[in-house]
């Protein structure tokens, strides 16, 4: 028990204790030299068993079990980040497409109107006020296509910036694959250091549902409609 | 063939990237495009319809861009199809492997509209010449 208490107090001491346990195994009275060369595998097996026992005694099994339980949740959170950022990027792209179409229309209409103003000559003398207004309108229409083109270039920039979803998504996918591999390794290590009667519960723990999964969290509200319904039920 | 008539196939597992490339191609005067989400999907579309140009990612599930490229180059009906790789894989060995597998061009993400225009134009000029 002293070893267990020490493990909680001082990081790194568990490794030391485990190493001592292994050394103790190595220092134990040696069996006679094996006549069978394959006996070395049996000896390695015994040594591994001692190491497993030491890990369990030091509480490593619980730490590993905890880590195994946390990994699916971490992976689900990564997947949630990818999903939410993907949805946002799609929304931005849809808005950019609508914006570009409107800019194109503005540009075409301004050009057409500018052409009409270009050929317009008032039949009768006009007031000074009207002449000034007409001049300002012509000036605006003359620069409108260039402004629309500039806005369109900015929209293209916004569109291209949405490539972050692809770039970050690939990194997230790799991290998720890495955690899956790590989880598999840890589950195997845990099963090796756990008595057979407890192994079933560890397998279940390894498949624990994510907290970002709405099905795993019945209290989670996933849509605005659900939130509104809840608020309406509460009288708001 | 006029640019508006050229049919592009955009292959990428990320819908956002397909949409970006599709919009850029449209702005560059190539409005005729279809999409595929991985190499397998792309190959099925290429074999069942007429396409003039493929823009493909590399890192995809089911069939990646390298595998797709090899399938295209090994298919008598598709082997002369231009394939532009657009990918985040910027390692030297990937670029060399793509060139050896018969890629017509290679663009590293993130990229600009000007880069896409330059590569597509260059490939089409080579085909025409």
Interface residues (C-beta under 8 A of the other chain):
Chain A: X86 X89 X90 X93 X96 X97 X100 X156 X159 X160 X162 X163 X165 X166 X167 X169 X170
Chain B: X12 X14 X15 X16 X17 X19 X20 X23 X24 X27 X59 X88 X109 X110 X111 X112 X113
